[in-house]
Amino acid sequence: MDLNLRQLRKAHEISQEQMAKLCEVHRNTYAIWERKPGKIPVDRIVTIARELDIGYETIVKICTSRK
């Protein structure tokens, strides 16, 4: 089963609103990123990876596998 950002976020019990604040974007922007991860800016990939305690390579893999 392929992981996605939503599953990773929920596994860490972080809401979309919380993740959006951590990324300094509106919740709607973060919600779009979960649906279309290829749209995530590189600097935000690093933030998301740090907050989810995973390597940024994992986020990049998600971004490139679901364009």
N, C-alpha and C positions, 0 to 999 in steps of 0.2 A: 504494500500500500504506500503510495506517495504521500509525503507530508505536505501540508500547506500552512500558510501563515496563520490562518484561523485556528487550526488544530494546535499549533505550537503555542499561540497566544492563550487559548483556553486552558491548555495543560498547565500553564503558569498562573492561571487564575487572574489574568489581566484583561480588563474590559477594553473595547475599542476606544472608548473615551480616554482611558488612562494611557494607552499606547499612543494615541494621537497627541496628547499633552507631552509625553516623553519625546516624541518626534517633532514637536513644535509645529503641528499642522492641525487643521480642522478635522473633526471626526469623520466627516464625509470623505475627505481626502484619504485618510487611512483606510476607510471601508473600500474605496476604489482600489487601493493597493492590494488589499486582500483578494479582490476579484481579478485584478490585472496586475500581478506583481512585477511584470516587465516595466511598469511605469515608475518604480521606486528609484529615486535619486541615490547615487552611490553613498553620499554622506548619511542618508537615512538607513541604508542597509546596515551600516556599521552600528548605528543606534539600536536598531531592532535586534540585531544579533547580540549586542551587549545585554539588552534587557531580557532577552530570552535565554541568555547564557549558552549560546551556541556559536559555532564558528561562522564568520560572515560567508564562508564558502557555501554553507548550507542554504543561506538566503539567496545567494547568487544562483545556485542550482535550481531553487524554486522559481526564481525570476526568469531563468532561461528555458525552463521546461514548460511554462504555462503562459506563453505570450498571447 
